[in-house]
Every structure is written in structure tokens, then in C-alpha cells.
């Protein structure tokens, strides 16, 4: 993967996490990793393009790592 592709993918992941944060805060929902993941899963369920679906999956996986216990 080229450096430009990695940058583009990273930017897409950040955009999806940011959008989930704004959605949770805008709806005044409890701010947890699980809530962010649920918002992203709901976005995928309504149907998004292949690139956005991939970014959402990667973002979900990153956030789920933060929800796992350390040790």
C-alpha cells in the first residue's frame, strides 16, 4: 500500500470515528466506546459504499480494542 493510500485510509477512519462522536454528542447519548460502535454499525446497516463500509469496519475494530481489558 502506498503512503498516499495509507493516508487516505487513515483519514477515512478518523472521519468515521469523528462522525460517530458528533452523532452521540448531538443525540445526547451516553458517551462510551460501545455507543460509538453501535452508531457506526447502524450506519453500515443503512447501506454505504464499499470504501465507507471498509472504513467503518476498520474504525469499529480500532475502537473495540480500547474496550478490551488490559492484561
LINMOUR-V510537 format. One record per run of one state. SS is the DSSP state (@ for helix, = for strand, . for the rest). FROM is the first residue (numbers start at 1). TO is the last residue. Records with the same first field share a line. If there is no record, write none. Layout:
BEGIN
SS = FROM-TO / FROM-TO
END
This chain:
BEGIN
. = 1-2 / 27-32 / 46-49 / 68-71
@ = 3-26 / 33-45 / 50-67
END
